[in-house]
Amino acid sequence: MSYEKVKQAKETIIGIKQTVKAIQAGKVTEVIIAQDIEERFTRQLLEVTNEYSIPVTYVASRKQLGEASGIAVGTSVVALTE
């Protein structure tokens, strides 16, 4: 389901640092995180999503999340905007 949301999104933001910046700028409506990433990489991101009340959805695979985002490599985080 969440992979479909990513595929259908008009605009996405890929990567942890870019997602944090976009959340702080008020551009993000939801964050999708791959479960096959170490927690230490997402700790700051989760703090920011909690602070700004951004919903977080988890998916199983970085590789599939990257494919759904239209990139040739895996990604740990995708942010959805409007």
N, C-alpha and C positions, 0 to 999 in steps of 0.2 A: 504494500500500500504506500509506504513512504517513498519507495523508489519511484512510484508513479507520480507522486506529488512533485518530486524533483524534476522528472522528465517533463511534466506539464507546466512547470513554473516559467513565467516570462523572463524573470531575472533571478539569478542566484549569485551568491558570494561563496567562494571556495577557499578553505583554509582557516586555521584557527585565528591567526593575527588579524586577518581581514575581517573575519566574522566579529571579533571583539570590537574592532573600530566601528563597524557598521551598526552594531547594537548600541554603542555609546552615541552614535549619531542619530539613533531613532529610526533606522531603515529596516530593521529585521522583524518579521512576524513569527517566525519559527526557526528552530535550529535542528538539524538532523546530524546525529553523531554515530559513527561506525563503532560497534562494540569491540572490534578486534584491534583497538588502540589502547595503549597503556594509560592508566588513569592520570599519571603525572602530567601528561600532555593536555588533558582536558580540564584539569582542576581550576585554572583561572577562568576558562570559558564558562564553566558551570557556576562559578561565583557571580560572574557578570549576568548570566541568564537569570539567576535567582534575583539579583538586585533589580533588574529591569522587568521582571515577570514575563520573560520570554519562554514559551513552551518548548520543551526538548523532546525529541523522538529519537529512539535508538533503532538502528538497522544492524544487520549481522556483519556486513562485509565492506571494507574500504574499497575493494576492487569494484564491487557492484555499484557502490555509491558514486565512484568516479565515472563509471560507464553511464549511469543515469544522468550525471551532470554533463555528459558530452565530452569528457576528456579521456585521454588514452591511458592514464595512470590512475591508481587509487587515490582517494582522498578521505581524510578522517572526519571532516566537518563540511557541511553545506548549510548555508543560511538562506532562507526563503524571504523574499521581500514581497510586498503587496501581491 
